[in-house]
C-alpha cells in the first residue's frame, strides 16, 4: 500500500508553521514601525526594507534596535507629603 500523497508529512506541517510564524512576526514588526511616530521619512523606509527583506533578522533588529521611547518624568511629590 503506497502512502497517500494528500496527507502532509510532519516536515510539511512544521515548515508551514515556521513560515506562518515568520510572516506574523514580520507583519507585527511592520505595524510597530508604522505606529512609531519617531521614525519617519528615509529612516522609516530603511527600517521597512530591513524588516521585509530579512524575514526573521529584520523584525528582530527592529525590536532590539528601534529608537528608545522617551521616559515621561514622574510627577513631583505634592508639597507637605
RARA-V280635 format. One record per backbone hydrogen bond with DSSP energy under -0.5 kcal/mol. NH is the residue of the N-H (numbers start at 1). CO is the residue of the C=O. Records with the same first field share a line. If there is no record, write none. Layout:
# RARA-V280635
NH=CO + CO
This chain:
# RARA-V280635
7=4
8=6
12=9
13=9
14=10
15=11
16=12
17=13
18=14
19=15
20=16
21=17
22=18
23=19
24=20
25=21
26=22
27=23
28=24
29=25
30=26
31=27
32=28
33=29
34=30
35=31
36=32
37=35
39=36
40=38
43=40
44=40
45=41
46=42
47=43
48=44
49=45
50=46
51=47
52=48
53=49
54=50
55=53
58=54
59=54
60=56
61=57
62=58
63=59
64=60
65=61
66=62
81=78
